[in-house]
Amino acid sequence: MKVFETLADLAACVGQEVALSDWFTITQEQVNLFAQATGDHQWIHVDVERARQGPFGAPIAHGFLTLSLLPLFFESSFVVRQTRMGVNYGLNKVRFTAPVPVGSRLRGRMTLLSADPIENQGLQMTWQMLVEREGSDKPVCVAEALVRQYP
């Protein structure tokens, strides 16, 4: 876990890889709960037997489930001590570049692309997020995430 005292300390890292998260294992239970929450019950996610016979040889996580892990990756990677809150502001680009079979271990690799001042002495940061699957050379998700943090 990296520790930054202030937002200015973090902003000094523009252009650098800032953090690498802990590994997180995708379970069938999480996939099923995500399907319930979103209404996406496609068989490649929730029908384990049918998915074993399908194109991926196993059930796979929803792409949006993978994307929804970005806050977890941030949380397990670094902290800025002198902040009171952070909010997701949006995404510029998202690609799901490879499937995530249930049982996969994922982690986030975060590079700070920009850090711009905003109201209330905050920062709007653009992060390149690479979501990696253990044992694979190819990321499973590539995204530009916009995050706002306030002191």
QUIRACOR-V774233 format. One record per residue. N is the residue number from 1. PHI is phi in radians with two decimals (NA if undefined). OMEGA is omega in degrees with one decimal (* if undefined). NEAR is the number of other ideal C-beta (glycine too) atoms within 10 Angstrom. Layout:
[[N PHI OMEGA NEAR] [N PHI OMEGA NEAR]]
//
This chain:
[[1 NA 176.0 10] [2 -1.52 -179.5 13] [3 -2.15 173.3 9] [4 -2.00 178.9 18] [5 -1.32 -174.5 12] [6 -2.30 174.5 14] [7 -1.11 177.3 21] [8 -1.09 177.4 13] [9 -1.10 178.5 13] [10 -1.20 -179.2 21] [11 -1.05 178.3 18] [12 -1.16 -178.1 13] [13 -1.66 179.9 18] [14 -0.95 -180.0 15] [15 1.57 -176.9 10] [16 -2.05 167.4 11] [17 -1.27 -174.2 12] [18 -1.65 -172.3 19] [19 -2.74 173.6 19] [20 -2.29 -173.8 17] [21 -1.33 169.6 23] [22 -1.22 173.5 14] [23 -1.32 179.2 14] [24 -2.37 -177.3 17] [25 -1.63 177.5 11] [26 -1.51 -180.0 24] [27 -1.91 176.4 13] [28 -1.11 178.1 16] [29 -1.04 178.4 9] [30 -1.09 178.9 17] [31 -1.07 179.7 23] [32 -1.11 179.0 16] [33 -1.14 177.2 12] [34 -1.12 177.5 19] [35 -1.05 178.5 16] [36 -1.12 -177.2 11] [37 -1.21 -173.8 10] [38 -1.84 -176.3 12] [39 1.40 179.6 6] [40 -1.65 -176.0 15] [41 -1.83 -179.2 11] [42 -0.97 -172.7 12] [43 -1.04 180.0 13] [44 -1.11 178.6 17] [45 -1.78 -166.1 20] [46 -1.96 179.7 18] [47 -1.75 -171.6 14] [48 -1.03 -177.6 14] [49 -1.13 179.7 9] [50 -1.14 -179.6 11] [51 -1.10 177.5 22] [52 -1.11 178.8 11] [53 -1.61 -175.2 9] [54 -1.50 -172.3 14] [55 -1.18 -177.3 8] [56 -1.84 177.6 13] [57 1.30 -179.5 11] [58 -2.99 173.0 16] [59 -1.16 179.6 26] [60 -2.12 176.3 24] [61 -1.24 172.7 26] [62 -1.10 174.8 21] [63 -1.01 -178.8 17] [64 -1.23 171.4 13] [65 -1.16 177.1 20] [66 -0.99 179.9 24] [67 -1.09 -177.7 16] [68 -1.19 178.2 15] [69 -1.44 -178.6 21] [70 -0.94 177.9 22] [71 -1.04 176.9 13] [72 -1.09 179.1 15] [73 -1.11 175.7 23] [74 -1.04 -175.2 21] [75 -1.04 -176.8 13] [76 -1.58 -172.7 17] [77 -1.88 -176.5 18] [78 -2.72 178.0 17] [79 -2.42 171.3 14] [80 -1.95 -171.4 19] [81 -1.10 -174.8 9] [82 -1.62 173.1 11] [83 -2.31 179.3 17] [84 -1.81 177.7 9] [85 -2.93 173.2 9] [86 -2.37 179.0 18] [87 -2.37 171.1 11] [88 -1.27 -178.1 12] [89 -1.86 177.6 14] [90 2.60 -178.6 10] [91 -2.38 174.6 14] [92 -1.61 -176.8 12] [93 -2.48 175.0 9] [94 -2.51 173.6 16] [95 -2.40 174.2 11] [96 -1.77 -166.2 18] [97 -1.61 178.2 13] [98 -2.81 178.9 18] [99 -1.24 177.9 19] [100 -2.10 177.5 26] [101 -1.10 175.1 16] [102 -0.98 -176.2 20] [103 1.70 178.8 12] [104 -1.17 171.5 23] [105 -1.85 -177.5 14] [106 -2.06 171.1 24] [107 -2.58 179.9 19] [108 -1.90 175.1 27] [109 -1.95 -170.4 18] [110 -2.01 175.5 25] [111 -2.05 -179.5 16] [112 -1.47 -178.0 20] [113 -1.51 179.0 16] [114 -2.74 177.1 14] [115 -2.54 -174.4 19] [116 -2.04 178.4 12] [117 -1.10 174.6 11] [118 -2.32 -178.1 13] [119 -0.98 177.5 8] [120 1.03 176.3 9] [121 1.12 -179.8 9] [122 -1.55 177.1 19] [123 -2.28 168.1 22] [124 -1.82 -177.0 17] [125 -1.96 172.1 25] [126 -1.89 -176.7 18] [127 -2.01 166.2 22] [128 -1.52 -179.6 16] [129 -1.95 171.8 22] [130 -1.92 176.3 19] [131 -1.70 -175.6 24] [132 -1.81 174.0 21] [133 -1.87 -179.6 21] [134 -0.96 178.2 10] [135 1.53 -179.4 7] [136 -2.03 176.8 14] [137 -1.42 -175.3 7] [138 -1.84 175.1 10] [139 -1.15 178.7 19] [140 -1.62 178.3 23] [141 -2.65 174.4 23] [142 -2.21 -176.5 16] [143 -2.53 167.4 20] [144 -1.84 -177.3 15] [145 -1.83 176.2 24] [146 -1.82 -178.5 16] [147 -2.27 174.3 20] [148 -1.97 176.0 18] [149 -2.25 -176.7 20] [150 -2.24 178.2 15] [151 -1.29 * 14]]
//
